[in-house]
Amino acid sequence: MFSHIMVGANDLEVSKAFYDATLKVLGCSEGVMDSKGRCFYLSDTGVLALTLPLNGESATHGNGMTIGFKAESPEQVDAWHAAGVAHGGVTCEDPPGVRTSPERKLYLAYLRDPAGNKLCAAHVMPQDS
């Protein structure tokens, strides 16, 4: 459904270090800078890009917006969270852990990136575990 997500950044070097570390845990390659100074993370399932806002104003995060990354295990979610905190991310929401609803069971962790964007790593768990 989606081709890409573009996230604003106020300091591309700081944001790139954060995303390089967190996305590496999820099996992604380091971000690639283009000739316009934007950073791209390319995968078979889509693209995440970082950019300074084109209007020259500060990047701001969207209220109610979350970008979710698929993780293969609870351990990978924890490693993603730890990498993010170690590279300038800030924990938000509840600590990493299991969240349940009648429909599904998830292992989640939430972070704010260096520009304040809300991110989540999610692993869908079997209902019986």
DRENTI-711755 format. One record per residue: x negated, y, z negated of N, C-alpha, C in turn. Coordinates in Angstrom, 1 decimal, m for minus. Atoms other than C-alpha are relative to their C-alpha. Example, Ala and Ser with C-alpha at 12.3 -4.5 7.8 and 13.67 -1.06 7.14 Angstrom:
2
<n_east: m0.9, n_north: m1.2, n_up: 0.0, ca_east: m12.3, ca_north: m4.5, ca_up: m7.8, c_east: m0.9, c_north: 1.2, c_up: 0.0>
<n_east: 0.9, n_north: m1.1, n_up: 0.0, ca_east: m13.7, ca_north: m1.1, ca_up: m7.1, c_east: 0.8, c_north: 1.1, c_up: m0.8>
This chain:
129
<n_east: m0.8, n_north: m1.2, n_up: 0.0, ca_east: 0.0, ca_north: 0.0, ca_up: 0.0, c_east: m0.9, c_north: 1.3, c_up: 0.0>
<n_east: 0.8, n_north: m1.1, n_up: 0.1, ca_east: m2.8, ca_north: 2.4, ca_up: m0.8, c_east: m1.3, c_north: m0.2, c_up: 0.8>
<n_east: 1.3, n_north: 0.1, n_up: m0.7, ca_east: m5.9, ca_north: 3.2, ca_up: 1.3, c_east: m1.1, c_north: 0.5, c_up: m0.9>
<n_east: 1.1, n_north: m0.6, n_up: 0.8, ca_east: m7.8, ca_north: 5.3, ca_up: m1.2, c_east: 0.6, c_north: 0.8, c_up: m1.1>
<n_east: m0.3, n_north: m0.9, n_up: 1.1, ca_east: m7.8, ca_north: 7.3, ca_up: m4.4, c_east: m1.2, c_north: 1.0, c_up: 0.0>
<n_east: 1.0, n_north: m1.0, n_up: 0.2, ca_east: m9.7, ca_north: 10.6, ca_up: m4.6, c_east: 0.2, c_north: 0.7, c_up: m1.3>
<n_east: 0.0, n_north: m0.6, n_up: 1.3, ca_east: m10.6, ca_north: 11.9, ca_up: m8.0, c_east: m0.9, c_north: 1.2, c_up: m0.1>
<n_east: 0.8, n_north: m1.2, n_up: 0.2, ca_east: m11.8, ca_north: 15.4, ca_up: m8.9, c_east: m1.0, c_north: m0.2, c_up: m1.0>
<n_east: 1.1, n_north: 0.0, n_up: 1.0, ca_east: m15.0, ca_north: 15.8, ca_up: m10.7, c_east: m0.6, c_north: 1.4, c_up: m0.1>
<n_east: 0.6, n_north: m1.3, n_up: 0.2, ca_east: m16.7, ca_north: 18.9, ca_up: m12.2, c_east: m1.6, c_north: m0.1, c_up: 0.1>
<n_east: 1.4, n_north: 0.3, n_up: m0.2, ca_east: m20.2, ca_north: 17.3, ca_up: m12.2, c_east: m0.2, c_north: m1.3, c_up: 0.6>
<n_east: 0.1, n_north: 1.3, n_up: m0.8, ca_east: m20.7, ca_north: 14.7, ca_up: m9.5, c_east: m1.0, c_north: m0.9, c_up: m0.5>
<n_east: 1.0, n_north: 0.9, n_up: 0.5, ca_east: m23.9, ca_north: 13.4, ca_up: m11.0, c_east: 0.4, c_north: m0.8, c_up: m1.2>
<n_east: m0.5, n_north: 0.6, n_up: 1.3, ca_east: m22.3, ca_north: 12.7, ca_up: m14.4, c_east: 1.1, c_north: m1.0, c_up: 0.3>
<n_east: m1.1, n_north: 0.9, n_up: m0.3, ca_east: m19.2, ca_north: 11.3, ca_up: m12.9, c_east: m0.5, c_north: m1.3, c_up: 0.8>
<n_east: 0.6, n_north: 1.1, n_up: m0.8, ca_east: m21.2, ca_north: 9.1, ca_up: m10.4, c_east: m0.6, c_north: m1.0, c_up: m1.0>
<n_east: 0.6, n_north: 0.9, n_up: 0.9, ca_east: m23.2, ca_north: 7.7, ca_up: m13.3, c_east: 1.0, c_north: m0.8, c_up: m0.8>
<n_east: m1.1, n_north: 0.6, n_up: 0.7, ca_east: m20.0, ca_north: 6.9, ca_up: m15.2, c_east: 0.7, c_north: m1.1, c_up: 0.9>
<n_east: m0.7, n_north: 0.9, n_up: m0.9, ca_east: m18.3, ca_north: 5.2, ca_up: m12.2, c_east: m0.9, c_north: m1.1, c_up: 0.4>
<n_east: 1.0, n_north: 1.0, n_up: m0.4, ca_east: m21.5, ca_north: 3.4, ca_up: m11.1, c_east: 0.0, c_north: m1.1, c_up: m1.1>
<n_east: 0.1, n_north: 0.9, n_up: 1.1, ca_east: m21.7, ca_north: 1.8, ca_up: m14.6, c_east: 1.3, c_north: m0.8, c_up: m0.2>
<n_east: m1.3, n_north: 0.8, n_up: 0.3, ca_east: m18.0, ca_north: 0.9, ca_up: m15.1, c_east: 0.4, c_north: m0.9, c_up: 1.2>
<n_east: m0.4, n_north: 0.8, n_up: m1.2, ca_east: m17.4, ca_north: m0.3, ca_up: m11.5, c_east: m0.9, c_north: m1.2, c_up: 0.2>
<n_east: 1.0, n_north: 1.1, n_up: m0.1, ca_east: m20.6, ca_north: m2.4, ca_up: m11.6, c_east: 0.5, c_north: m1.2, c_up: m0.8>
<n_east: m0.5, n_north: 1.0, n_up: 0.8, ca_east: m19.0, ca_north: m4.4, ca_up: m14.4, c_east: 1.1, c_north: m0.8, c_up: 0.7>
<n_east: m1.1, n_north: 0.6, n_up: m0.7, ca_east: m16.0, ca_north: m5.1, ca_up: m12.1, c_east: m0.5, c_north: m0.6, c_up: 1.4>
<n_east: 0.5, n_north: 0.6, n_up: m1.2, ca_east: m18.3, ca_north: m6.3, ca_up: m9.3, c_east: m0.1, c_north: 0.9, c_up: 1.2>
<n_east: 0.1, n_north: m1.0, n_up: m1.1, ca_east: m18.4, ca_north: m3.1, ca_up: m7.2, c_east: m1.4, c_north: 0.5, c_up: 0.2>
<n_east: 1.3, n_north: m0.6, n_up: m0.3, ca_east: m21.5, ca_north: m1.6, ca_up: m5.5, c_east: 0.0, c_north: 1.4, c_up: m0.5>
<n_east: 0.2, n_north: m1.4, n_up: 0.4, ca_east: m23.0, ca_north: 1.7, ca_up: m6.5, c_east: 0.7, c_north: 0.9, c_up: 1.0>
<n_east: m0.7, n_north: m1.0, n_up: m0.9, ca_east: m21.2, ca_north: 4.8, ca_up: m5.0, c_east: m1.0, c_north: 0.5, c_up: 1.0>
<n_east: 0.8, n_north: m0.6, n_up: m1.1, ca_east: m22.4, ca_north: 6.2, ca_up: m1.7, c_east: 0.3, c_north: 1.4, c_up: 0.2>
<n_east: m0.3, n_north: m1.4, n_up: m0.3, ca_east: m22.8, ca_north: 9.9, ca_up: m1.2, c_east: 0.1, c_north: 0.3, c_up: 1.5>
<n_east: m0.1, n_north: m0.4, n_up: m1.4, ca_east: m21.6, ca_north: 11.4, ca_up: 2.1, c_east: m0.7, c_north: 1.3, c_up: 0.3>
<n_east: 0.7, n_north: m1.2, n_up: m0.4, ca_east: m22.9, ca_north: 14.4, ca_up: 4.0, c_east: 0.7, c_north: 1.3, c_up: m0.6>
<n_east: m0.8, n_north: m1.1, n_up: 0.6, ca_east: m20.2, ca_north: 16.6, ca_up: 2.3, c_east: m0.2, c_north: 0.0, c_up: m1.5>
<n_east: 0.3, n_north: 0.0, n_up: 1.4, ca_east: m21.5, ca_north: 15.7, ca_up: m1.2, c_east: 1.1, c_north: m0.8, c_up: m0.8>
<n_east: m1.0, n_north: 0.8, n_up: 0.7, ca_east: m18.6, ca_north: 13.3, ca_up: m2.0, c_east: m0.6, c_north: m1.4, c_up: m0.3>
<n_east: 0.4, n_north: 1.3, n_up: 0.3, ca_east: m19.1, ca_north: 9.9, ca_up: m3.6, c_east: 1.1, c_north: m1.0, c_up: 0.3>
<n_east: m1.0, n_north: 1.0, n_up: m0.4, ca_east: m17.4, ca_north: 6.8, ca_up: m2.2, c_east: m0.4, c_north: m1.4, c_up: m0.5>
<n_east: 0.1, n_north: 1.4, n_up: 0.4, ca_east: m16.9, ca_north: 3.3, ca_up: m3.7, c_east: 0.9, c_north: m0.8, c_up: 0.9>
<n_east: m0.7, n_north: 0.7, n_up: m1.1, ca_east: m15.9, ca_north: 1.0, ca_up: m0.9, c_east: 0.2, c_north: m1.5, c_up: m0.4>
<n_east: m0.2, n_north: 1.4, n_up: 0.2, ca_east: m14.3, ca_north: m2.4, ca_up: m1.3, c_east: 1.0, c_north: m0.5, c_up: 1.1>
<n_east: m0.9, n_north: 0.5, n_up: m0.9, ca_east: m12.2, ca_north: m4.8, ca_up: 0.7, c_east: 1.5, c_north: 0.3, c_up: m0.3>
<n_east: m1.4, n_north: m0.3, n_up: 0.3, ca_east: m9.1, ca_north: m3.7, ca_up: m1.1, c_east: 0.3, c_north: 1.5, c_up: m0.1>
<n_east: m0.2, n_north: m1.5, n_up: 0.0, ca_east: m9.5, ca_north: 0.1, ca_up: m1.0, c_east: m1.2, c_north: 0.8, c_up: m0.3>
<n_east: 1.1, n_north: m0.9, n_up: 0.2, ca_east: m11.7, ca_north: 3.1, ca_up: m1.6, c_east: 0.4, c_north: 0.9, c_up: m1.2>
<n_east: m0.1, n_north: m1.1, n_up: 1.0, ca_east: m12.2, ca_north: 5.3, ca_up: m4.7, c_east: m1.1, c_north: 1.0, c_up: 0.4>
<n_east: 0.9, n_north: m1.0, n_up: m0.4, ca_east: m13.8, ca_north: 8.6, ca_up: m4.0, c_east: 0.0, c_north: 1.1, c_up: m1.1>
<n_east: 0.2, n_north: m1.2, n_up: 0.9, ca_east: m15.2, ca_north: 11.5, ca_up: m6.2, c_east: m0.3, c_north: 1.2, c_up: 0.8>
<n_east: 0.2, n_north: m1.3, n_up: m0.7, ca_east: m15.2, ca_north: 15.1, ca_up: m5.1, c_east: 0.1, c_north: 1.2, c_up: m0.9>
<n_east: m0.3, n_north: m1.3, n_up: 0.6, ca_east: m15.6, ca_north: 18.6, ca_up: m6.3, c_east: 1.2, c_north: 0.5, c_up: 0.7>
<n_east: m1.2, n_north: m0.5, n_up: m0.7, ca_east: m12.3, ca_north: 20.3, ca_up: m5.7, c_east: m0.3, c_north: 1.0, c_up: 1.1>
<n_east: 0.3, n_north: m0.8, n_up: m1.2, ca_east: m12.2, ca_north: 21.9, ca_up: m2.3, c_east: 0.3, c_north: 1.5, c_up: m0.2>
<n_east: m0.4, n_north: m1.4, n_up: 0.2, ca_east: m10.6, ca_north: 25.1, ca_up: m3.6, c_east: m0.9, c_north: 0.7, c_up: m0.9>
<n_east: 1.0, n_north: m0.7, n_up: 0.8, ca_east: m13.6, ca_north: 25.8, ca_up: m5.8, c_east: 0.3, c_north: 0.1, c_up: m1.5>
<n_east: m0.5, n_north: m0.1, n_up: 1.4, ca_east: m11.6, ca_north: 25.6, ca_up: m9.1, c_east: m0.5, c_north: m1.3, c_up: m0.7>
<n_east: 0.3, n_north: 1.1, n_up: 0.8, ca_east: m12.3, ca_north: 23.2, ca_up: m11.9, c_east: 0.9, c_north: m1.2, c_up: 0.3>
<n_east: m0.8, n_north: 1.2, n_up: m0.1, ca_east: m11.2, ca_north: 19.6, ca_up: m11.6, c_east: 0.8, c_north: m0.2, c_up: m1.3>
<n_east: m0.9, n_north: 0.3, n_up: 1.2, ca_east: m8.3, ca_north: 18.7, ca_up: m13.9, c_east: 0.6, c_north: m1.3, c_up: 0.2>
<n_east: m0.6, n_north: 1.3, n_up: m0.1, ca_east: m6.7, ca_north: 15.4, ca_up: m14.7, c_east: 1.5, c_north: 0.2, c_up: 0.0>
<n_east: m1.4, n_north: m0.1, n_up: m0.1, ca_east: m3.1, ca_north: 14.7, ca_up: m14.0, c_east: 0.7, c_north: m0.5, c_up: m1.2>
<n_east: m0.7, n_north: 0.4, n_up: 1.2, ca_east: m0.7, ca_north: 14.5, ca_up: m16.9, c_east: 1.0, c_north: m1.1, c_up: 0.4>
<n_east: m0.8, n_north: 1.2, n_up: m0.3, ca_east: 0.9, ca_north: 11.0, ca_up: m16.8, c_east: m0.7, c_north: m0.9, c_up: 1.0>
<n_east: 0.7, n_north: 0.7, n_up: m1.0, ca_east: m1.6, ca_north: 9.8, ca_up: m14.2, c_east: m1.0, c_north: m1.0, c_up: m0.6>
<n_east: 1.0, n_north: 1.0, n_up: 0.4, ca_east: m3.6, ca_north: 6.6, ca_up: m14.7, c_east: m0.4, c_north: m0.8, c_up: 1.2>
<n_east: 0.6, n_north: 0.9, n_up: m1.1, ca_east: m5.9, ca_north: 4.7, ca_up: m12.3, c_east: m0.3, c_north: m1.3, c_up: m0.6>
<n_east: 0.2, n_north: 1.3, n_up: 0.6, ca_east: m5.9, ca_north: 1.0, ca_up: m13.0, c_east: m1.0, c_north: m0.8, c_up: 0.9>
<n_east: 1.0, n_north: 0.9, n_up: m0.7, ca_east: m8.8, ca_north: m1.4, ca_up: m12.1, c_east: 0.3, c_north: m1.4, c_up: m0.5>
<n_east: m0.3, n_north: 1.4, n_up: 0.3, ca_east: m8.2, ca_north: m5.1, ca_up: m11.9, c_east: m1.3, c_north: m0.7, c_up: m0.5>
<n_east: 1.1, n_north: 0.7, n_up: 0.7, ca_east: m10.4, ca_north: m7.2, ca_up: m14.2, c_east: 0.3, c_north: m1.5, c_up: 0.1>
<n_east: m0.2, n_north: 1.5, n_up: m0.1, ca_east: m11.0, ca_north: m11.0, ca_up: m14.0, c_east: 0.2, c_north: m0.7, c_up: m1.4>
<n_east: 0.0, n_north: 0.6, n_up: 1.3, ca_east: m11.1, ca_north: m11.6, ca_up: m17.8, c_east: 0.1, c_north: 1.0, c_up: m1.1>
<n_east: 0.1, n_north: m0.9, n_up: 1.1, ca_east: m10.7, ca_north: m10.0, ca_up: m21.2, c_east: m1.4, c_north: 0.5, c_up: m0.3>
<n_east: 1.5, n_north: m0.3, n_up: 0.2, ca_east: m14.5, ca_north: m10.1, ca_up: m21.5, c_east: m0.4, c_north: 1.1, c_up: 1.0>
<n_east: 0.4, n_north: m1.0, n_up: m1.0, ca_east: m14.8, ca_north: m8.1, ca_up: m18.3, c_east: 0.6, c_north: 1.3, c_up: m0.3>
<n_east: m0.6, n_north: m1.3, n_up: 0.4, ca_east: m12.3, ca_north: m5.5, ca_up: m19.6, c_east: m0.9, c_north: 0.6, c_up: m1.1>
<n_east: 0.8, n_north: m0.5, n_up: 1.1, ca_east: m14.4, ca_north: m5.2, ca_up: m22.8, c_east: m1.3, c_north: 0.6, c_up: 0.5>
<n_east: 1.2, n_north: m0.5, n_up: m0.5, ca_east: m17.6, ca_north: m4.8, ca_up: m20.8, c_east: 0.2, c_north: 1.3, c_up: 0.8>
<n_east: m0.3, n_north: m1.2, n_up: m0.7, ca_east: m16.0, ca_north: m2.2, ca_up: m18.6, c_east: 0.1, c_north: 1.2, c_up: m0.9>
<n_east: m0.2, n_north: m1.1, n_up: 1.0, ca_east: m14.9, ca_north: m0.2, ca_up: m21.6, c_east: m1.3, c_north: 0.4, c_up: m0.7>
<n_east: 1.2, n_north: m0.3, n_up: 0.6, ca_east: m18.3, ca_north: m0.5, ca_up: m23.2, c_east: m0.9, c_north: 0.8, c_up: 0.9>
<n_east: 0.8, n_north: m0.8, n_up: m1.0, ca_east: m20.1, ca_north: 0.7, ca_up: m20.0, c_east: 0.5, c_north: 1.4, c_up: 0.1>
<n_east: m0.6, n_north: m1.3, n_up: m0.1, ca_east: m17.7, ca_north: 3.6, ca_up: m19.8, c_east: m0.4, c_north: 0.9, c_up: m1.2>
<n_east: 0.4, n_north: m0.7, n_up: 1.2, ca_east: m18.3, ca_north: 4.7, ca_up: m23.4, c_east: m1.4, c_north: 0.4, c_up: 0.0>
<n_east: 1.4, n_north: m0.2, n_up: m0.1, ca_east: m22.0, ca_north: 4.4, ca_up: m22.9, c_east: m0.4, c_north: 1.0, c_up: 1.0>
<n_east: 0.3, n_north: m1.0, n_up: m1.1, ca_east: m21.8, ca_north: 6.7, ca_up: m19.8, c_east: 0.9, c_north: 1.2, c_up: 0.0>
<n_east: m0.7, n_north: m1.3, n_up: 0.1, ca_east: m19.8, ca_north: 9.6, ca_up: m21.1, c_east: 1.5, c_north: m0.1, c_up: 0.0>
<n_east: m1.4, n_north: 0.1, n_up: 0.1, ca_east: m16.3, ca_north: 8.1, ca_up: m21.2, c_east: 0.5, c_north: 0.1, c_up: m1.4>
<n_east: m0.6, n_north: m0.2, n_up: 1.3, ca_east: m13.9, ca_north: 8.6, ca_up: m24.1, c_east: 1.2, c_north: m1.0, c_up: m0.1>
<n_east: m1.1, n_north: 0.9, n_up: 0.3, ca_east: m11.6, ca_north: 5.9, ca_up: m25.5, c_east: 1.3, c_north: 0.8, c_up: m0.1>
<n_east: m1.3, n_north: m0.6, n_up: 0.3, ca_east: m7.9, ca_north: 6.8, ca_up: m25.3, c_east: 1.0, c_north: m1.1, c_up: m0.1>
<n_east: m1.0, n_north: 1.0, n_up: 0.3, ca_east: m4.7, ca_north: 5.0, ca_up: m26.1, c_east: m0.5, c_north: m0.9, c_up: m1.2>
<n_east: 0.4, n_north: 0.9, n_up: 1.1, ca_east: m5.1, ca_north: 2.0, ca_up: m28.4, c_east: m1.3, c_north: m0.6, c_up: 0.4>
<n_east: 1.3, n_north: 0.7, n_up: m0.4, ca_east: m8.4, ca_north: 0.0, ca_up: m28.6, c_east: 0.3, c_north: m1.1, c_up: 1.0>
<n_east: m0.2, n_north: 1.1, n_up: m0.9, ca_east: m9.0, ca_north: m2.6, ca_up: m26.0, c_east: 0.7, c_north: m1.2, c_up: m0.7>
<n_east: m0.7, n_north: 1.2, n_up: 0.6, ca_east: m6.7, ca_north: m5.6, ca_up: m26.5, c_east: 1.2, c_north: m0.4, c_up: 0.8>
<n_east: m1.2, n_north: 0.6, n_up: m0.6, ca_east: m3.6, ca_north: m7.6, ca_up: m25.7, c_east: 1.2, c_north: 1.0, c_up: m0.1>
<n_east: m1.2, n_north: m0.7, n_up: 0.0, ca_east: m0.4, ca_north: m5.8, ca_up: m24.8, c_east: 1.1, c_north: m0.9, c_up: 0.6>
<n_east: m1.0, n_north: 0.9, n_up: m0.4, ca_east: 2.8, ca_north: m7.8, ca_up: m24.4, c_east: 1.3, c_north: 0.7, c_up: 0.3>
<n_east: m1.3, n_north: m0.4, n_up: m0.3, ca_east: 6.2, ca_north: m7.2, ca_up: m22.9, c_east: 0.8, c_north: m1.3, c_up: 0.3>
<n_east: m0.7, n_north: 1.2, n_up: m0.4, ca_east: 9.0, ca_north: m9.6, ca_up: m22.1, c_east: m0.4, c_north: m0.6, c_up: 1.3>
<n_east: 0.3, n_north: 0.4, n_up: m1.4, ca_east: 7.8, ca_north: m9.7, ca_up: m18.5, c_east: m1.4, c_north: m0.6, c_up: 0.1>
<n_east: 1.3, n_north: 0.5, n_up: m0.2, ca_east: 4.1, ca_north: m10.2, ca_up: m19.0, c_east: m0.9, c_north: 0.3, c_up: m1.2>
<n_east: 1.0, n_north: m0.1, n_up: 1.0, ca_east: 1.0, ca_north: m10.3, ca_up: m21.1, c_east: m1.3, c_north: 0.5, c_up: 0.6>
<n_east: 1.2, n_north: m0.7, n_up: m0.6, ca_east: m2.0, ca_north: m8.0, ca_up: m20.4, c_east: m1.1, c_north: 0.2, c_up: m1.0>
<n_east: 1.1, n_north: m0.4, n_up: 0.8, ca_east: m5.4, ca_north: m7.4, ca_up: m21.8, c_east: m0.5, c_north: 1.3, c_up: 0.7>
<n_east: 0.3, n_north: m1.4, n_up: m0.6, ca_east: m6.1, ca_north: m3.6, ca_up: m21.3, c_east: m1.0, c_north: 0.7, c_up: m0.9>
<n_east: 0.8, n_north: m1.0, n_up: 0.6, ca_east: m8.6, ca_north: m1.0, ca_up: m22.1, c_east: 0.2, c_north: 1.4, c_up: 0.7>
<n_east: m0.2, n_north: m1.3, n_up: m0.6, ca_east: m8.2, ca_north: 2.8, ca_up: m21.5, c_east: m1.2, c_north: 0.9, c_up: m0.3>
<n_east: 1.0, n_north: m1.0, n_up: 0.2, ca_east: m10.8, ca_north: 5.5, ca_up: m21.0, c_east: 0.4, c_north: 1.3, c_up: 0.7>
<n_east: 0.0, n_north: m1.2, n_up: m0.7, ca_east: m11.0, ca_north: 9.1, ca_up: m20.0, c_east: m1.4, c_north: 0.1, c_up: 0.6>
<n_east: 1.3, n_north: m0.2, n_up: m0.7, ca_east: m13.8, ca_north: 9.7, ca_up: m17.4, c_east: m0.6, c_north: 1.4, c_up: m0.4>
<n_east: 0.6, n_north: m1.3, n_up: 0.4, ca_east: m16.2, ca_north: 12.7, ca_up: m17.8, c_east: 0.9, c_north: 1.2, c_up: 0.4>
<n_east: m0.9, n_north: m1.2, n_up: m0.4, ca_east: m13.6, ca_north: 15.0, ca_up: m16.0, c_east: 1.4, c_north: m0.1, c_up: m0.7>
<n_east: m1.3, n_north: 0.2, n_up: 0.7, ca_east: m10.7, ca_north: 13.7, ca_up: m18.2, c_east: 1.0, c_north: m0.8, c_up: 0.7>
<n_east: m0.9, n_north: 0.9, n_up: m0.7, ca_east: m9.1, ca_north: 11.4, ca_up: m15.7, c_east: 0.2, c_north: m1.3, c_up: m0.8>
<n_east: m0.3, n_north: 1.2, n_up: 0.8, ca_east: m7.3, ca_north: 8.5, ca_up: m17.4, c_east: m0.1, c_north: m1.3, c_up: 0.9>
<n_east: 0.3, n_north: 1.3, n_up: m0.6, ca_east: m8.5, ca_north: 5.0, ca_up: m16.4, c_east: 0.4, c_north: m1.2, c_up: m0.8>
<n_east: m0.3, n_north: 1.2, n_up: 0.7, ca_east: m7.5, ca_north: 1.5, ca_up: m17.3, c_east: m0.6, c_north: m1.2, c_up: 0.7>
<n_east: 0.4, n_north: 1.3, n_up: m0.6, ca_east: m9.0, ca_north: m1.9, ca_up: m16.8, c_east: 1.0, c_north: m1.0, c_up: m0.5>
<n_east: m1.1, n_north: 0.9, n_up: 0.4, ca_east: m6.4, ca_north: m4.6, ca_up: m16.8, c_east: m0.2, c_north: m1.5, c_up: 0.5>
<n_east: 0.1, n_north: 1.4, n_up: m0.3, ca_east: m6.4, ca_north: m8.4, ca_up: m16.9, c_east: 1.4, c_north: m0.6, c_up: m0.3>
<n_east: m1.3, n_north: 0.7, n_up: 0.2, ca_east: m3.1, ca_north: m10.3, ca_up: m16.4, c_east: m0.3, c_north: m1.3, c_up: m0.7>
<n_east: 0.2, n_north: 1.2, n_up: 0.7, ca_east: m3.0, ca_north: m13.1, ca_up: m18.9, c_east: 1.2, c_north: m1.0, c_up: 0.2>
<n_east: m1.1, n_north: 0.9, n_up: 0.0, ca_east: m1.0, ca_north: m16.3, ca_up: m18.8, c_east: 0.9, c_north: 0.2, c_up: m1.2>
<n_east: m1.0, n_north: m0.2, n_up: 1.1, ca_east: 2.2, ca_north: m16.0, ca_up: m20.9, c_east: m0.2, c_north: m0.8, c_up: m1.2>
<n_east: 0.1, n_north: 1.0, n_up: 1.1, ca_east: 1.4, ca_north: m19.0, ca_up: m23.0, c_east: m1.4, c_north: 0.1, c_up: m0.8>
<n_east: 1.3, n_north: m0.1, n_up: 0.7, ca_east: m2.1, ca_north: m17.9, ca_up: m24.2, c_east: 0.0, c_north: 1.0, c_up: m1.1>
